[in-house]
Amino acid sequence: MKPRSLGTTGPRVFPIGLGCMGMSDLYGPADEGESVATIHAALDAGITLLDTGDYYGAGHNELLLRETLRGRTRQEVVLSVKFGALRGPAGSWIGIDGRPAAVKNFLAYSLRRLGTDYIDVYRPGRVDPAVPIEDTVGAIAEMVKAGYVRHVGLSEAGPETLRRAHRVHPIADLQIEYSLLSRGIEAEILPTCRELGIGVTAYGVLSRGLLSGHWSKERALTPGDFRNFSPRFSGENLEHNLQLVEALREVAGAKRATVAQVAIGWVLSRGSDIVPLIGARRRDRLGEALAAVDLDLSPGDLARIERAVPSGATAGDRYPTVQMAHLDSERGRPA
Ligand SMILES: NC(=O)c1ccc[n+]([C@@H]2O[C@H](COP(=O)([O-])OP(=O)(O)OC[C@H]3O[C@@H](n4cnc5c(N)ncnc54)[C@H](OP(=O)(O)O)[C@@H]3O)[C@@H](O)[C@H]2O)c1
């Protein structure tokens, strides 16, 4: 599969990217040695886009990347970094800050932690409702001019915000949840991105493990795991959603593929302007995900996949209610 571009102005990258969040945060304990080995294996396999956030493990994720990338050339990787979420010492989420001075402050710390003098794609993890997007993006644009940032991205932004931001500085890509279980972007956000030449880096392609084929009702979660609070992973919703996964398993079996591969392959099939981010933190998971790049899905296969997991069939929102309210991308959408 050919490399993909992050929009009309962004860098060219391998068709899937590696999301490093789970190596430091939100999905229970991770084995650090295995995380490092997974990042190396990804780069050795040709992956170029690495996604992180300064708030993943309150800087831990960036420091992990710095250690891992020592000995590699900077040009080998395309670093996507999110900023703006504020964390308390015990890991709580205590706000969002998109003020221009905060943007520059976050960037200074990220550059130092990552041990680099530029970031390829820099983006607010959430749109700060208290700060006009023009101001937040304007500050990143200044940092582009100064050479500290190459491209501007956004995360979980809705159509109006995309347009306003894009008028200030070209937006390379929008990072947003997109999968067979989360198709909300198809109505308005994806068409807006396409109209403006903004690429999509899709996260939650495996719905945080729910759509991986490796999840079960019996799976025990440690405190602090995002999935403890996710409506999709709770009670009857989980039972319903796992039935969808079983239907997909049948389709995958007929293709001699796994559920995860078919789920990733489906997102890859939705357009060459979409780059799935894979949250692998073990080499075996990475290997499984990488095989999706070579999976050949015919129109008949795609129709079977969509019959197994029809649009809108998912039970439960993709975030708990309080967090849904922070998503600019969900504003104005019917409940
Ligand atoms: N912009 C945003 O708001 C936002 C939000 C969330 C994530 N992200 C980005 O997206 C990245 C991906 O995170 P995600 O939540 O979207 O992850 P995901 O890929 O949907 O799910 C990752 C989970 O799936 C499990 N899994 C099972 N089989 C897998 C396989 N073959 N390959 C990969 N994972 C497999 C992993 O398992 P194990 O736990 O067993 O390893 C992990 O728990 C993050 O690292 C982060 O960079 C961005």
The ligand as an SDF file (V2000), in Angstrom:
LIG
                    3D

 48 52  0  0  0  0  0  0  0  0999 V2000
   -7.1010   12.6500   19.9620 N   0  0  0  0  0  0  0  0  0  0  0  0
   -7.6840   11.9430   20.9090 C   0  0  0  0  0  0  0  0  0  0  0  0
   -8.6180   12.4110   21.5820 O   0  0  0  0  0  0  0  0  0  0  0  0
   -7.2320   10.5300   21.1560 C   0  0  0  0  0  0  0  0  0  0  0  0
   -7.9580    9.7090   22.0320 C   0  0  0  0  0  0  0  0  0  0  0  0
   -7.5270    8.4010   22.2250 C   0  0  0  0  0  0  0  0  0  0  0  0
   -6.4130    7.9230   21.5720 C   0  0  0  0  0  0  0  0  0  0  0  0
   -5.7180    8.7340   20.7250 N   0  0  0  0  0  0  0  0  0  0  0  0
   -4.5110    8.2660   20.0190 C   0  0  0  0  0  0  0  0  0  0  0  0
   -4.8390    7.0850   19.3280 O   0  0  0  0  0  0  0  0  0  0  0  0
   -3.9340    6.0430   19.6850 C   0  0  0  0  0  0  0  0  0  0  0  0
   -4.6050    4.7090   19.6180 C   0  0  0  0  0  0  0  0  0  0  0  0
   -5.4290    4.5640   20.7700 O   0  0  0  0  0  0  0  0  0  0  0  0
   -6.8350    3.9490   20.6840 P   0  0  0  0  0  0  0  0  0  0  0  0
   -7.5350    4.1400   21.9340 O   0  0  0  0  0  0  0  0  0  0  0  0
   -7.4250    4.4980   19.4750 O   0  0  0  0  0  0  0  0  0  0  0  0
   -6.4530    2.4310   20.5020 O   0  0  0  0  0  0  0  0  0  0  0  0
   -7.1150    1.2360   19.7060 P   0  0  0  0  0  0  0  0  0  0  0  0
   -6.1250    0.8470   18.6820 O   0  0  0  0  0  0  0  0  0  0  0  0
   -8.5310    1.4780   19.3380 O   0  0  0  0  0  0  0  0  0  0  0  0
   -7.1410    0.1790   20.8890 O   0  0  0  0  0  0  0  0  0  0  0  0
   -5.9880   -0.1830   21.5920 C   0  0  0  0  0  0  0  0  0  0  0  0
   -6.3560   -1.3210   22.4970 C   0  0  0  0  0  0  0  0  0  0  0  0
   -6.6840   -2.4250   21.6420 O   0  0  0  0  0  0  0  0  0  0  0  0
   -6.0130   -3.5700   22.0550 C   0  0  0  0  0  0  0  0  0  0  0  0
   -5.6160   -4.3920   20.8860 N   0  0  0  0  0  0  0  0  0  0  0  0
   -5.9780   -5.6760   20.6830 C   0  0  0  0  0  0  0  0  0  0  0  0
   -5.4630   -6.1340   19.5230 N   0  0  0  0  0  0  0  0  0  0  0  0
   -4.7440   -5.1210   18.9990 C   0  0  0  0  0  0  0  0  0  0  0  0
   -3.9650   -5.0110   17.8340 C   0  0  0  0  0  0  0  0  0  0  0  0
   -3.8160   -6.0160   16.9760 N   0  0  0  0  0  0  0  0  0  0  0  0
   -3.3530   -3.8470   17.5880 N   0  0  0  0  0  0  0  0  0  0  0  0
   -3.4940   -2.8020   18.4430 C   0  0  0  0  0  0  0  0  0  0  0  0
   -4.2110   -2.8630   19.5890 N   0  0  0  0  0  0  0  0  0  0  0  0
   -4.8430   -4.0220   19.8720 C   0  0  0  0  0  0  0  0  0  0  0  0
   -4.8060   -3.0930   22.8200 C   0  0  0  0  0  0  0  0  0  0  0  0
   -4.5760   -4.1780   23.6390 O   0  0  0  0  0  0  0  0  0  0  0  0
   -3.6030   -4.4350   24.8530 P   0  0  0  0  0  0  0  0  0  0  0  0
   -4.0910   -3.5200   25.9310 O   0  0  0  0  0  0  0  0  0  0  0  0
   -3.8330   -5.8480   25.1860 O   0  0  0  0  0  0  0  0  0  0  0  0
   -2.2370   -4.1210   24.3960 O   0  0  0  0  0  0  0  0  0  0  0  0
   -5.2600   -1.7750   23.4190 C   0  0  0  0  0  0  0  0  0  0  0  0
   -5.8470   -2.0090   24.6890 O   0  0  0  0  0  0  0  0  0  0  0  0
   -3.4690    6.4200   21.0770 C   0  0  0  0  0  0  0  0  0  0  0  0
   -2.2660    5.7780   21.4050 O   0  0  0  0  0  0  0  0  0  0  0  0
   -3.3520    7.9010   20.9630 C   0  0  0  0  0  0  0  0  0  0  0  0
   -2.1170    8.2150   20.3530 O   0  0  0  0  0  0  0  0  0  0  0  0
   -6.1260   10.0220   20.5110 C   0  0  0  0  0  0  0  0  0  0  0  0
  1  2  1  0
  2  3  2  0
  2  4  1  0
  4  5  1  0
  4 48  2  0
  5  6  2  0
  6  7  1  0
  7  8  2  0
  8  9  1  0
  8 48  1  0
  9 10  1  0
  9 46  1  0
 10 11  1  0
 11 12  1  0
 11 44  1  0
 12 13  1  0
 13 14  1  0
 14 15  2  0
 14 16  1  0
 14 17  1  0
 17 18  1  0
 18 19  2  0
 18 20  1  0
 18 21  1  0
 21 22  1  0
 22 23  1  0
 23 24  1  0
 23 42  1  0
 24 25  1  0
 25 26  1  0
 25 36  1  0
 26 27  1  0
 26 35  1  0
 27 28  2  0
 28 29  1  0
 29 30  1  0
 29 35  2  0
 30 31  1  0
 30 32  2  0
 32 33  1  0
 33 34  2  0
 34 35  1  0
 36 37  1  0
 36 42  1  0
 37 38  1  0
 38 39  2  0
 38 40  1  0
 38 41  1  0
 42 43  1  0
 44 45  1  0
 44 46  1  0
 46 47  1  0
M  CHG  2   8   1  16  -1
M  END
$$$$
